[in-house]
Amino acid sequence: MSYCSAIERMSPEDRKALHKNYHDNHYGFPIHDDNELFGRLVMEINQAGLSWETILKKEEGFRKAYDNFDIQKVAAYTEADRERLLNDPGIIRNKLKVNAAIENAKTIVELQNEFGSFEKWLEYHHPKTLPEWMKLFKKTFKFTGGEIVNEFLMSIGYLKGAHSEDCSIYKDVLKKKPLWLKGGL
């Protein structure tokens, strides 16, 4: 069952509303802000082994804990910041995931310096097959397995599949010209 159709069967209403907001307003839509791209990557990494619902419920906690996903600030985090994050009940307190967020921010700063932005780095490598993306992400970032890479790229419009073609939001996504429309594999 697709995410699109699963939402309609969800209950209670607050659970359905949480998923519907993400599905209707964020999932599959291109993101052009590097901090928001980083934020989505952090959230996808933190979802590993957990439900997406858990991550959606903690999104505001993540935003607060990681300075609204400000890449420059996160890249400059100290050991004291790592400890603060590992003690923050508003996020997932997993040492590997916390370390990945900080190290990946440092990597994105390097990519911004080389390519002008994280988005331009992604565009530079488009199009790729999922296995090619997985290999690139594994070489470039921490804690980025196949499912994380797939969901991250689908959620930001680089890979097709976020919405079924009969989903009412599918046409809205198309209007935003996701990169998968331009020769995506």
C-alpha positions in Angstrom: 0.0 0.0 0.0 1.3 3.4 -0.9 1.9 6.2 1.6 -0.8 8.2 -0.3 -3.5 5.6 0.3 -2.3 4.5 3.8 -3.0 8.0 5.2 -6.7 7.8 4.4 -7.0 4.8 6.6 -5.1 6.2 9.5 -6.7 6.9 12.9 -7.1 8.7 15.2 -7.5 12.0 13.4 -4.4 13.7 15.0 -2.2 10.9 13.6 -3.8 11.2 10.2 -3.4 15.0 10.3 0.3 14.7 11.1 1.0 12.4 8.1 -1.4 14.3 5.8 0.4 17.6 6.5 3.8 16.0 5.6 2.4 14.1 2.6 0.4 17.1 1.2 2.9 19.9 1.7 6.4 18.4 1.9 6.9 14.9 0.6 8.3 14.8 -2.9 8.4 18.5 -3.3 11.7 20.0 -4.4 13.6 21.8 -1.6 15.9 24.7 -2.7 17.2 25.8 0.7 20.4 24.1 1.9 19.4 24.2 5.5 16.1 22.5 4.8 17.9 19.9 2.6 20.2 19.2 5.5 17.2 19.1 7.9 15.5 16.5 5.7 18.7 14.4 5.6 19.0 14.6 9.4 15.3 13.5 9.8 15.7 10.6 7.3 18.9 9.4 9.1 17.1 9.6 12.4 14.2 7.6 11.1 16.4 4.5 10.6 15.0 1.7 12.7 12.0 3.8 13.8 8.7 4.9 12.3 8.4 8.0 10.2 5.6 9.1 12.6 8.1 9.2 15.5 10.2 11.5 13.4 7.3 13.7 12.4 6.2 14.1 16.0 9.8 15.2 16.9 10.4 17.5 14.0 10.1 20.7 16.1 12.4 19.1 18.7 14.9 18.5 15.9 14.6 22.0 14.7 15.2 23.4 18.1 18.0 21.1 19.0 19.9 21.6 15.7 19.5 25.4 15.5 16.8 25.1 12.9 19.1 23.0 10.8 21.6 25.8 10.3 24.4 24.0 8.6 27.1 26.4 9.6 26.1 26.3 13.3 25.8 22.5 13.4 29.2 22.1 11.6 30.7 24.2 14.5 29.2 22.1 17.3 31.5 21.1 20.1 31.7 18.1 22.4 29.4 20.0 24.7 26.9 20.3 21.9 27.1 16.5 21.3 26.4 15.9 25.0 23.5 18.3 24.9 22.0 16.5 22.0 22.5 13.1 23.6 20.5 14.3 26.6 17.7 16.1 24.6 14.4 14.1 24.9 13.0 16.2 22.0 15.1 14.2 19.5 16.4 10.7 18.9 19.3 10.3 21.4 21.5 8.0 19.4 25.2 8.7 19.4 25.7 7.5 15.8 22.9 9.6 14.5 23.9 12.7 16.5 27.5 12.3 15.3 26.3 11.8 11.7 24.3 15.1 11.8 27.4 17.0 13.0 29.8 15.3 10.6 27.4 15.6 7.7 27.0 19.3 8.3 30.8 19.7 8.1 30.8 17.7 4.8 28.0 19.9 3.4 30.0 23.1 4.3 32.9 21.6 2.2 30.4 20.8 -0.7 29.0 24.4 -0.5 32.6 25.7 -0.7 33.3 23.6 -3.8 29.9 23.6 -5.6 28.3 26.8 -4.2 25.5 24.9 -2.4 24.4 21.5 -1.3 21.6 21.7 -3.8 24.1 22.4 -6.6 26.1 19.4 -5.5 23.0 17.2 -5.7 22.1 18.7 -9.2 25.7 18.1 -10.4 25.3 14.4 -9.7 21.8 14.1 -11.2 20.6 11.9 -12.8 21.8 8.7 -11.1 20.2 5.3 -10.4 19.5 4.5 -6.8 22.5 2.2 -6.6 24.7 5.0 -7.9 23.3 7.5 -5.5 23.8 5.0 -2.6 27.4 4.6 -3.5 28.0 8.3 -3.7 26.2 9.0 -0.4 28.1 6.2 1.3 31.4 7.7 0.1 30.4 11.2 1.0 28.2 11.1 4.2 27.9 9.2 7.5 25.0 6.9 8.3 23.4 6.9 4.9 22.2 3.4 4.0 20.1 2.5 1.0 16.7 3.2 2.5 17.8 6.5 3.9 19.3 7.6 0.6 16.2 6.4 -1.3 13.7 8.2 1.0 15.8 11.4 1.2 16.0 11.7 -2.6 12.4 10.8 -3.1 11.3 13.2 -0.5 13.1 16.1 -2.2 12.1 15.3 -5.8 15.3 13.7 -7.1 13.8 10.2 -7.4 10.3 9.3 -8.6 7.9 7.5 -6.3 6.9 9.8 -3.5 3.3 9.8 -4.7 1.2 7.4 -6.7 0.1 8.9 -10.0 -3.6 8.8 -8.9 -2.8 10.8 -5.7 -4.3 14.3 -5.7 -0.9 15.8 -4.6 1.0 14.2 -7.5 -0.1 17.0 -9.9 1.0 19.6 -7.3 4.4 18.0 -7.1 4.7 18.0 -10.9 4.0 21.8 -11.0 7.1 22.3 -8.8 9.2 20.5 -11.5 11.0 17.8 -9.4 14.3 16.9 -10.9 13.2 13.3 -11.6 11.1 14.8 -14.5 14.4 15.9 -16.2 15.9 12.6 -17.1 15.7 11.0 -13.7 16.4 7.3 -13.7 
